[in-house]
Amino acid sequence: MKSSKLIQLILCGVVCLMLAGCAVSYKFNGASIDYEKVKSIQLDIFPIRSAYVWAPMQSIFNNRLSEIFATQTRLKQVKKNGDLVIAGEITGFDQYNKSVSADGYSSQVQLKMTVNVRFTNNSKHDEDFERQFSATSEYDASQQLTAVQEELVTQMTKDITDQIFNATVANW
């Protein structure tokens, strides 16, 4: 009886030692950056170039873009000569009637934000691109756009900056 408990104790100890020797590392931010080659990122200011302009949108977007790279990478943000360069402009901020109620009036409005991005990887130019990213959000037509605009722009900005992050450094 005592020998079987001793064997169980020894086996348990061996398993614990084996598990202690194993290490698994996960990166949940998805960034796949070679920090030996890429040490800095240049994030240019994205001006608004759309027909409809809501001034706070520019600072909300630029702050979120800077924040995502600051919190999810070890890249140093620089004003010029970055190893990675992200530039562009906010090219669209439009609203559309999404659905119509039984009385013939709009019941849902869709807001769409579009951003044009030029990405340059100065250590690997085959990854350079220029493309557009967009996001949409809906709101009830009984509400004024001014009442929901900040919340919706913040949501769309988060979506677009996540897309930009994934396209530039996550290589998804």
N, C-alpha and C positions, 0 to 999 in steps of 0.2 A: 504494500500500500504506500509506504513511504517512498519507495523507489519510483513509483509511477508519478507521484507528486513532484519528485526531484526532476524527473525527465520533463514533465510539463513546464516546470520553472525554467529549466535550461532552454527548452525550445522557445518559450516566451522571451527569454533574454536574447537569444539568437535573432529572433524576428525583430525585436526592438532595435538591436544593433544594425541589422540590415536596413531597416526603415530610416534610421538616423543617418546612414551613409548615403541615402538617396536624396536628391534635391530636385524639385521641379520649380521652374520659374515661368511665370506668366506675365505678359504685358497686356493690360486691358485697354490701353489707349490706341493700340494698333500701329504706332509709329515704327517704321523700319528705316532708321537713319544710321548711316555709317559715320559715327562721330569722329572717326580718325580723319575723314575727308571733309566732312561738313560740320562746321562749327558755328556758323552765323546765318541769320536770316534777315533780309531786308523786306519790310512790309510797307509799301508805299501807301499814301493816303488815297482812298477810293472816293473820288468826287461823284456827285450826283449829276448824271447826264440824261435823265429821263424827262419826259414832257411834264409830268406831275411831280412836284417836289414837296417833300415834307422835310424841312431842314434837320431836325434831330436824327433822322435816319442815317445820315453820314457818320455822326459820332457813335451812334449805337453799333453800326456795322464795324467801323474801324476799331473800336474798343474790344468788341467780341473777337475779331480776327486776331488781334494782338494777344488777348487773354488765352485763347485756345493754344497758341504756339508757346506761350510762356508757361502754362500749366502742364502741358502734355509732352513737351520736349525739353532738352537741355540746351537748345540753340540760343545763342546770344543775339538779341535783336539790335540791329545796327541801322543807321540812317542811309549808308551807301556802301557799295562794294561787298554786299553779302554773298555768301556761298550759294544761298538760295534767294531768289528775288520773286516776290509776289506783287504784281501791280494790276491795275484795272480801274473800272468805274462801274457805278450803279447805273444801269442802262434802262431799267424799266421799273415802274411802280404804277400798276394799273388795277382798275377794278371792273368787274363784269357781273352782270346778273347771272346767277347760277341756277335759280329755279323760280318758277312763277306759281303764285297761289291761285286758288279757284276764282278769285275775283279779278284775275288778270294782272295783278301787280307783282312786282318782284318780292320774293320772300327770303331769299338767300343771296348774298353778294360775295363774290370771290375776289380776294385781293391777291395780286401776284407781284413778286419782287424778282428782278433779274439782274445778275451781276456778270460782267465780262471780266475774265481773269487771264492775265499773261504770266505764266510761270517759267522761270529760268533756273536751271540747276547748273551752276558754273563748274561743277566737277564732273557732270555727266549730261552733256547737252542733248543726248537722245531722249531724255525725259522732258524736255521743254515742250510747252503747249500753250495754246490760246483757246479758251472755250468759255461757254456761258453756263452759269449755274442759276437755277431758279427754285423758288418755293412758293406755295400758295397757302392761303388761310381763308376760312369762310366766317362770315358773321351775319346775324339776323338783320334783314333790311329795315326793320323797325328802329334800329339803332343808328345813330349818326356815326360816320367814319371817325370823326374827331374823338368820340368817346371810347373807341376800341383800337384806335390806330397804334398807340404805343405798345400795347400788349401783342398785337398781331405782328408788328414789325420786329419786335424782340423775338417772337417765335420763329418767324421766317429767317431772320438773321442767324439764329442758332442753327437752323437746318442748313442754310447755305454755307456757313463757315465750317460746319462739320463735313459737308461735301468737299469743300476746298481742301481741308486738312487731309481727308482720305485720298483725294486725287494727287496731292503733292508729296506727302511724306509717308502715307500708309501703304501706298502702292497696291490698292485694292482693285 
